[in-house]
Amino acid sequence: MNNTSAPYKNILEVEHVSNFYYDNGLGIFAKRKKKQVLDDVSLTIRDDEFFGLVGESGCGKTTLAAAILGMIPYEGTIRVGGKEYSKTSRSEFTKVVQAVFQDPLSSLNPRKTIGYTMREPLRAHKIGTKQEQIEAVNVMLEKIGLDASYADRYPRELSGGQRQRVCIGAALMLQPHLVIADEATSALDVSVGAQILNLFNEIDAGADFSMLFISHNLNVEYYLCDRIAVMYRGWIVEQGTAEAIYSHAKHPYTKLLLAAIPDFNPPKDDADDEGEVLEVARADVPGACRFYHRCPHACDKCLTRPELVNIAPAGEEEHLVRCPVMTENLK
């Protein structure tokens, strides 16, 4: 019943992905306006890597997840396991990619037992006999910190943390190569959320899969992930190792996220006024940096579209920053 290990170096490749929606405006005669959610987003997730995507609400994190999962249209290319989703059957795709969402209660059928729900992926793909499926569910229940008795319970009989454990277990039943966790702990209280993060770490130690972990909490991303990308208004504005992003952030928006973390004390060599980001200081300028209206360092260089620049020394893991002021200061 085991899937074979992924033979590719990058489990996920997102190349120049953009997404738009139409705003109906106010009134029945209002003209529909095309608005961009994702703007030329590119990133890769390696085999057996936990990759974090962080940013405030509305920045496009969930939209990117929906594009990867094939739930919405997009421009650009997305390859999972070296294959474009549009050229892969849904059945084949779900063997490779699974998702865990924010609200565990809405993800579970209230009329079905936990055992039935967790067996469903195996039944759908005709993997194993009924007895083998039941045994696989019991094994997974143990892995997620529950026991076999939970198979006969219903979602309403479980706590929020237990329901999220079941959602994680169901996502892992097919032994996928990529799991997308979209705000998987934000609906839980702090202590339960910490338990779920520890569960992810425990599972990662004994399993062979990669994860795209989406959150608005940079502390959580730092704890769980190997690399992190910071998103702002549909752009990746900074990307690097978790240590580089957390301890040596360069983009003003990343520093704003860090400054919002309670009791965060930045290293002295990075302590400056970049956490003092203006909430709304100036109007947006078409074609300018998307952070231009809030950035205390904005200047004429920011009036044209900035590109991601690798600021890491030669031979080190790349550290990408989309800010002409910061990258110029590092030259």
N, C-alpha and C positions, 0 to 999 in steps of 0.2 A: 504493500500500500504506500510505499515511499515514492516521492517524486525524485528524479535524478537531480544532482546539483547543477546549478546554472553554469554553462560553459563560457559565459561572456564576462568581460572585465567590468563593464558598466551595465547594471541591470536596467537603469532608466536613463534615457537621453532626451532632453527637451531642447529643441533647437528653434530659436526665433519664433516663439509662440505668442500670438496676439489674440485677443478676444474683444468683441464689441457687443453692446446692447443698445436698444433704442429707447430713449426716454419719451414717454407720451406727452410730457409737459402738462400744463394746466388748461383745463377747458377742452370741450369736444372739438374745437377748431384749431387747437394748438398744433404747430408743426412738430413732427417727431424729430428728435435730435439723436444723432449717432454718438455714443460715448464709448470711450475705450477703457476696458478694465485691465487687460494685460497688454503690455507694450514690449514686444521683442524680447521675451524672457527665454534665457538659455541656462541650463544647468544639467549636471550629470550626477547620478548616484551610483556608487560602486557596489560591487558584490560585498555582502556582509558588512554594510556600513549603515549607521544611523545618521541620517541627514536632517537637519532642522531647517524649517522655514518659519521666520518670525516677522511680525509686523502688527500694526494696530488693525482694528476692525475695519473692513471695507477696503483694505489695500490690495486684495486680489488673491489671497492665499487659498481660500476655498474654491475660487473660480479655477485656479490652476489645478487643484486636486480633481475638480469635476472634469476638466479637460483631459487629464491623464486617465481618468476612469471611463472616458468615452461618453460622458453624460451630456456634454454641450459641444457645439461646433467651435472650431478655432482655426486660425491660420498658422502655418508652420508645420513642424514635424515633431512627433512624439514616438519614440521607439521604446518598447518594453521587451527586454530580453533579445534585443537586436532586431525586433520586428515592429513594423508600424501597426498600430491597433486597427486601422482601417483595412488592413490586409490580413487580419487575424480573426478567427471565429470567436464569438463571445465565450463559448465553452472553453476554448483553448486559453483565452485571455484570463478568465477567472481562476484557472489553475495556477497562473503565475502571479496575479495581483488580487489582493483582498483589501478591504477597508474597514476601519473602526471609526465610528462617528461620535459626535459630542454627546448626544442624548441616548443612553443605552435603552431606556424604556421604549422609545419610539422605534428602536431597531429590532425589538423582539415582538413576536406575535403573542399577544396576551392569552390566546386560546390554545397555544401549543406548549407542551412541557419543554424544559430545558434540554432534555435528552433528544427530543424530536428535532428541535431547532439545530442542535449541534450535529445531528446525523444528516441533516438536509443536504449539505454540500456533497457528502459521500454518496447519498442516494442519487442526487442529480447527475453525478458523473459516473454512477454505476461502479463504484469502487468497493470491493469486498462484499462478503455476505452480510446478512442482517446481524448475525452474531459478531462478526468481525467489526462491523460498524459500531455496535454497542460497546465492545471492548475498547475500541479506539476513543470513543466518547469518554469512557471511564478513565482512561489513561490521561486524556487531555484535561479532564476535571481535576485530576491530581496535580497536573502541571500548573494549573492556574490557581491553586490553593483552595480548591473545594474538594468534595469527596463524591463518591458514586451516588449517594442518596439524593444529591441535587438534580440528578437526571429526571426524577419524577416530580419535581417542583415546577411551579408556574412563575413567570416573571414577577407577578404581584407579591409573591412570597419572599422575594429577595430584596436586599438593600441596594442602594444605588451602586455601591462599589462592587457588590457581588454580580449585579447585572452587567456592569462593564467588564468584569472578568469573563463572564459568559460570552459577551460579544467578541472579546479578544480570542477566546478559545475557539469560537465558531470560525473566526477569520483564519485561524491557523490549522484548521482541520485538513485542508488540502495541501499543507506544507508549501505555501506560496513562496516565491522568491522575493516579492516586494509587498510590504504592508503599508498602506497609507492611513495614518492616524490623524484625524482632523479634530483638534481641540479635544482630545480624548479624555482629558482630566479636568477641563474647565467647568463642567457641570457638577463636579464633586467637591465636597469640602476639602480643606487643606490636608487633613490627616489621611483621608481616603485616597485623595489624589496622589499623595506621596506613596501609598501602598501600590497603586497602579504603576507608578514610575518604577518602583523597585521590582514589580512583576515583569515589566518590559526588560529590565536589566537581567533578571534571572533567566528569562526565556532566551534572550540574546546570547547568554553564555553557553546555552546548550542547543542552539538551533542555528541553521544556516539560512538566514534571510536578511534582507535590507529593509530599512524603514524610512519613509518620509514622514517626519513628525512635525505637524503644523501647530503653532501656538502663538499667542500674543505675549507670552511670558519668557523673557530671555534667561531668567534663572533656571527654568525648567529645561530649556534647550541646552544650556551649558552642562547641566547635570547628566543629560541623557545622550547627547549627540556627539558625533565625531567632527562633523563640519556643519556650519550654519550659513544660511543665506538670509539677508535682511531685505524685506520688501517694503516699498513705499509707493503708493499710488500706481501699482502695476509695474514698477521697475524693481529689479534687483540692484540695490544701492551699495551693498557690501557683501562679500562672501569670503570665507576662510575657515581655518580650523576653529573649533569651539574656543580654544585658549586665545587665539588671535582676536576673535570678535569680542570676547568678554573682557580681556585684559588690555588689549592694544587696539581698540576700535579707532577708526580714523574718520568715518563719515559722520557729520553732525547729527543725522537722524539716529544712527546707532547709539551715539552718545546720549541722545535724548532718552532712548529706551533704557539705557543703563542708569541714567540719572533718576528714572522713575522707580528703580528697584529700592525698596526700603533698606536703609543702613548700608547702602553700597558706598565703599570708599575706594575710589580709583587710585591706581599707582601714581606716585608723585610725578613721574615723567610724562604722564598723560593728563594730569590735572590742570585743566584750563577752563575757559568760559564756554566751551562748546556744548555743555549741557543747558546753557541759557538760551534755548531756542525760542524764537518769537512765535506766539500762537498764530496771529494773522497780522503781519506787519506791512505787507505790500500785496498788490494784485498779481495774479498769475500772468505770465507773459507767454504767449504761444511760441512753442519751439524751445523755450528755456528749460533749465533743470526743474523738475517737478517739485523740488524742495525749496525753490527760490523764494517763495512767498513767506517761508518760515525761518529761513536760515540767517543767522547773525553774520555770516561771512560772505553773503551774496555780493557779487560784483559783476562787472561787464563780462567776465569770462563765463559766467553762469547763464548768459542770455542765449547761448547756443547749446544744443543737445550734448551733454557729456557722455563719454564712453567709459566702460569698465576698464580700469588700468590695473595691472598686476604690480603691486608695490613691494612684493617679497624679494629678498636677496636671491641671487642666482643659486639654484640647487635646493631651495627651500619650498615647502608647500605654498601654492599660490595664495595670495591675499588680494582680492579684487576690490577696488573702490571706485565708485562713480561720483567723483567730485574734483573738478579742475583746480580748486583752491588747495585742497589737501594734498593732491598728488603733485602739484607744482612745488609745494613746500618741502616735499620729500626728495626732490631731485637734487 
